[in-house]
Amino acid sequence: MASIREYHQQLVSKERSAVEIATEYMQRIETLEPKVRAFLSVTADLAFSKAKQVDAKIAAGEEIGLLEGIPTAIKDNMCTKGIKTTCGSQILANFVPPYESTVTQKLQQAGVVVVGKTNLDEFAMGSSTENSGFQVTANPWDLERVPGGSSGGSAAAVAAAECVVALGSDTGGSIRQPASLCGVVGLKPTYGLVSRFGLVAYASSLDQIGPFARTVEDAAILLSAIAGYDPSDSTSLKVEIPDYTQFLQPTLKKGLKVGIITETFGEGLDATVAATVRNAIAKLQELGAEIKEISCPRFRYGLPAYYIIAPSEASANLARYDAVKYGLRQEADNLVGMYSTTRATGFGTEVKRRIMLGTYALSAGYYDAYYLKAQKVRTLIKQDFEQAFEEVDVLVCPTSPTTAFKAGEKTADPLSMYLSDLMTIPVNLAGLPGMSIPCGFDDQGLPIGMQLIGNVLREDILFHVAHAYEQATEWHKQQPNILS
């Protein structure tokens, strides 16, 4: 396995061809998929067609970009023209989009080799990828455990080296939490930095697409390719996109201030996770960072606020699956019967739970008591972050309260499952960028992630800190036994 830059060098020097690299990854997918089950569809024909195009460019003496010929996976809630996009739901089991999402279009223009669409919790609702309507993905570090969610398929695919990089979406931690549980790098960008056009909506004010990678540099390269203004997305930010790799320095800037969110080291945090993340913070101090304890008093209210706001938006967004325009249709004697039968059959348990919760919160008599109050709490959480960034450059905390748990362990207890996103949700509510990087392992050999949180549009600082830490440690170089 190599990095994007290493593969690029191999291609340019003609040491290897894009077809050879694609063949290597396709063979690994064929070998590992019966165990890992990271993909809902494998696009071998598309992959080899693109690889041949890259090889033809090289043979003709043309220059190629960094991402050309790089095996990449796409979470199956991003529309891909002519390729099935299911969102992990039976209601979209046979849906083939007639258009391309902005991010996948950008990746195609960059020349990536798309190897497949990855598994997810249905409509991105979950923290373990056990809510998929098709299959349960396994964690490559321990096949009896979950990879996290909802982007568990993308995280597992990168960890198992079934692709070099992958795209996920993050509504309340769905990139960072599985990145932590699978021992890879995962970044949720600032809200609006990456276009959501063609991303099937869960909660529109929270959803954001971002990269998974084995190294910080690979994540920086991928983000540079997908970020940018898109007139098709009304929430897209009109900002200049830098080459994020320019911020990758082996040493930290002098005077860099790192804040530890004190509220994240309390009740519910596994002791080994706490100790490991504390050790990682000590390493940052050793690298020259100034460490400071920072209080974000409303941080703990993120979870209850999220589970009012996100389901409310979901209940509105998922109303479009009415058996009329697209997707599954169950015939009935009348229109209402067709609606209800189709939705009862096509949606899974967790999706139904969130639709009902959201519809209740938005209903007459409850809107002010629940939804409006949750939005006010969201504003207070954002204010806490704003005050924190007046004192420090970046905030740190654990990404997940625990390491990967066993499949089936929390399925009967939704509240226990929701707590998996305790550390990540406030970042989405505030629209901030957050990144999970590997920082150690527990005594069972399961990965632990440290979360870095930046101010709005300060992905540069996240990449700077993460890269310096990565260069000073070896955690990212370790591989699951499944690859040996």
N, C-alpha and C positions, 0 to 999 in steps of 0.2 A: 504493500500500500504506500502511496506517495501523496504529497500535497498537490494542490492545483499548480503551483509554480514548478514543482518537480516534474509533473506530467507534461506541462507546457514545454519545459526544456527538452524532455525526451522526444516530444513531437517535432519540435523545431530542428533538433539535431538529427532527426530521422532514426534515432535509436529504437523507437517503437512507433507503430502506426496507431491511428485512432481506432481502427477496426480491431487491432490486437488488444488495446485497452478495453474496448467495449466487450470483446469476447471474454476477457478475464472476469469482468464484473457480471456478465450474463451467466457464466459458469458458476460463479459464487452464489448468485441468486438461486440458480437451479439446485445447488447443493444444500443451501441453508434454509430456503423458504419453507420446506416441510416442517422445520423446527421453529423458525422465528415468526413466520406468517406476517411479515411487515407490509407486503404489497397486496392490493386488491386487484390490480391489473399490471402485467408486465408488458412493456411495449418494445419487444425485441426488433420487429421490422423497422419501426421508426428510429430506434437507436442505431441500427447498422446502416440505415439510409443516411442519417446525419453524419455518422463516422466516416462513411465513404466520401461525402462531400468535403469534409475537413481534410482527408488525405489527398483529395484531388487538388485542393487549394495549395497544400504544401508542395505537391509534385509540380505544380505550375509556377512555383517560386513566389507565391503570394504570402504576405504576412498574415499570421493568425493572432486573434486575441487570446487573452489569458484563459478564458472559459471555453474556448472552442475545443470540442472533443472530450470535455469533462463529463463523466457519468453522473447524472443528477436525478433525484427523485422529487416528485411533486405530491403534496398532500391532496387527497381526493375530494377536496371541497373548493378547488380552483378550476374554473372552466377551461377545458382543453378541447378545441374544435375538432370534431370527428373522433374524439376519444371519450369513452364513458366516464362520467363524473357522478358518483353515487352519493357523496357525503356520508358514506357508511350507513345509508338508510335504504330499507326495502322500498320506500316510497319513490326513490329515484334509481332503483336497481338497473333500469335499462335506459337511463337518460343520457343522450349524447348531445352535448351543447353545439349550437350552430355558430358559436363565436368563441374567440380566445380571450382569456383574462389578460389584463395589461401585464402582469408580472410574467406569465408564461410566454407572452409575445416577446417581451424584452429578453427573456432567456433564450428563446429561439433565435432572435437576432444576434445574441452574443455567441451562438453556436454550440450551446451545450448539447450533450447526448442524453435525452430523457429516457431513462430505463424503466419507468413505471409510475403508477399512482399509488400512494401509500394509504394504509388503513388508519382509521380514526374513530373516536367515539362519535356516534351518530349526531350529525349536525354540529360537531365539535363540543358536545355536551358531556363532559366527563373528565376524570383525572386518571384513568387507568387503561383506556382503549378496550375495556370490557363491554362497553355499551355499543360497539359496532354491530350493525345488523347482519354481518357476514362471518366474522371470525374474531378470535381473541389473539392479539399479538403478544409474543413472549419477549421478555427482557434478555438480550444476548448474554448478559453476565450471569444469569440464573434463569433457565427456561421455565421454572415453576413460578416465577415472579412477573409482575406487570412492568411495562416500560414507562408507565406514566401516561398522561393524556392531556388534551385530546390528540395531540400530534404524536402519539406513541409510535405509529408506523414509521414516520420520518426519522425520529430519534433512534429507533431500533435499527433501521436500515443503515444509518451512518455508523452506529456503534458496531454493527456486524460487517462493515465494509462491503455492503451491497450497493453502495453508491459513494461518491466522494463527498458530495454535499447534498442537502435537501431543503425544500421549503416547507414551512409549517405556518399555522396561524395561531395567534395568541389573543384570547378574549379575557382570561383571568389567570393566565399562567401556563397556557397550553403549549408553549414552546419551552419556556424555562424549566418547568417542573419535569417533563420527560427528559430534557437535556441533563438535568441533575441526576435522575434515576438511571440514565443510560451512560453517564460518564463522557458526554460530549459538550461542545460549545453550542449554546442556543441564545439568540438575541431577539427580543421584542423591540422594534424601533419606536421612536416617537410617533404618536398617533398622527396620521396624515402624511408621514414621510414616504410610505410605500402605498401605491394605489390599491384600493380595495375593489376596483372594477373587475367583475368576474369572479370575485370571492363570494361564495354562497353565504349569505348573511346569517349569523347567529344573533349577535347583539351589536348593532351598527355603530354605536358610539364607543365601543370597546375593542372590536375586532382589529387586528393588525397582522400583516404577513411579515415573516422574518426568516432568517437562515439558520440551519443546523450545519455544523462542520466539526471536524476533528481538531482543527487548530483555529486560533483567533484570526490569523491572517486569511485563511480560507473564508471565514465568515465575513471579514472585511471586503474581500474581493466580490463575494456574492451580493452583499448589501449594496456596494457601489453600482452593481449592474441593474438592480431592481428598483432602487430608490428614484424619486423624482416626481415632478408635477404631472398630473394627468387630468386634462379637462373633462374626462368622462366620469371622474370621481369628485363630487362637490365638496368632500372633506379633504381633498389633496392639498398639500402645502406648496406654495410657490416659493421655493428656496433653492439656492444653488447647492448641488450635490458634489462634495469633494471626493477625491480618491481616498477612501478611508485607510488605505494601507500606508499613507504618508505619516499617520499618527503612531505607527508601530515602532517604538524605540525600545532597546534592551534595558534601559534604565529609566526610572521615574523622574519626572520634572522636579526640580528643586522647589520645596515649599508646598507640594501637593498635599491637600488636606482630605483625609478619609474619615467619614463619620460612621460610627457603629450605631445602628438603630436599637436602642436599649429594649424597646417593647418586643423585639423579635427573639430575645433570649430568655423567655419566661416559660410559663406553663405550656405543656404540649410539645415541647421541643425535645427530641431524642438526645440523650446525654452525649453519645458518641458524635452525633452531628454537630452539637454545640462546641465540643472540644476541638473537633477537626476544623471548623470554620474559625474558631479563635486562633488556632495555629496558623491558618492561612492569613489572618489579619496581622499576626505577629511577623509573618514573612514580608508583608507589605511595609510594615514599620522598619524592618531590617533593610528593605530596599530604599528607604529614605522618606516614606510617607509619614506625615504627622497625623496621629490617630486621636480621635476625639469622640466621646460618647455624646450621642444626639438623641433627644426625645421627640418622637412623633406621636403625641398622646392619642390621636384619633386613629392610629394605624389599625388597632384591633377591631374597629368598627367597619373596616373594609369588607369583611366577609358577609355580615348581615346586609349591608347596603348593596353589595354586588348581587346577592340572591333575591333582591327585590328588582333592581334595575335590569339585570341581564334577562331573567325570565320574562319581564314585561316587554322588553324589546323583541324577545324571541317569539312571544305569543302573537305579536303583530307581524313579524317577518315570516313566520311559518303558516300564516293564514293563506298564503298564496298556493299552498299544496291542497287544492280543492278538487282534484280529479278531473278538472276541465282543461286546463292549459297544457300541462305536461305531467309526466310521472305516472305512477300507478293509478288505475281506475277500477274500482269495484262497482259493477252495475247494481242498480237497486230500482225499486218501483217509482221513486221520486227523487228530486234533486237533493233534498235534505238527507235522504237515506243514502244517496251516493256519496255525499260529503262525509257523513259520519262513518259509514262502513269502510270507505277508503282510508280515512285517517286512523281509524281504530286498527286496521290491518297493517298499514304502512309504517306507522310510527312505533318506536320502541317505548319501553316503560319509562326511561329517564326523560325522553323528549316529552311524553305525555305529562309527566309530573311537572316539568318546567312550564309547559304551556298553561296548565291549569293554575299553577302558582302565579304566573304573570298575568293571566286574565283576571284572576281574583284581585290582584294588587291594583289593576287599572280600572276595576269596576266602580260604578257609582257608589259613593259612600266610603270607599276605601282608598281612593286615589290620593287624597290629602294625607291620610293617616299613614300610608305606606310609601307609595312611589315618590311623592313630593318630599317627604321627610328623608328618604334615602338619597335623593338628589342634593338636599341641603348638607347631609353628612359627607357626600362626595366632595362638595365644595370645601368643607372643613379639612378633609384629608389632603386636598390639593394645597390648601394654605399651610398646613404643617410641613409639607415638602418644600414649599417656597421659602419658609423661614429657615429650614434646615440648610438649604443651598446658599443662604446668605453667610453661613459659617463654614461650610465645607464644599469641596469640589465634587465628591462622589460619596454615595452611601453604600454600606455593605451590610449583608445579613445572610443567613442561610437561605437557600432557594426553596428547599422542601423541609418540613418538620421531621421527616423520617427518610430512610433509604427505601428502596423498592420493596413493596409488600407482596405477599403471595396472592396469586390469582384466586378470586372468590372470597378473600379475607374480609373485604369491606362491602361487597355487593348488597348484602342484606341490611346495611346501615348507611343510608345516603348521607346523613350528617357527618359521620366519620370520614366518608369519602370527600365531602366538601372541604373538610379541614386540611386536605392535602394542598390546597391553594392558598392557605392562610398568609403566606409570606409574599405571594406574587400578585394577588388581586389589587392591593392599593395602588400599585404602579399603573395598572390599566385604568383605574378610576381617575387617576391624575393625568393620564395621557403621556407618561414619561417613558424614556427608554430604559430597558433592564436587560441584563445579560447574566446567564449562568455559565460558570466555568468550573471544570473539575478541580477539586482541591484535596482529595483524599479518598480513603475507603474505610468501611467499618470492618469489624472482626470477621464478618462473613464474606469479605471480598466484594462488597457492593459499593458502587460509586457514591460520592457525596459532592454536592455542588455548592459553590459560593455565589451569591447574587450581588452584582454591582448595579447600582441605580444612579442614573444621571439626570441632570436637569433637562428641560425641553431642548431638543436638537443638539444635545451634547454627547452624541454617539462617539465623537472623537476622544473624549476623556475615557469612556468605557473601553474602547479599543486600546488606548494607551496603557491604562492600568492593567487590563487583562493580559495583554501581550507581555508586559514586563514581568508579571507574576508567572505566566506560562514559561517564559525563558529561564526563570530561576528555579523551576520545579520540573518534575518528571511525570506528573500524574497523567497528562494527556497522551503520553507515549505507551501507557499500559493498554493491553488488549484483552477482550474476553477469551476464555478458554476455548470457546466455540471456533475461534480462528486458528488455534494451534494444531 
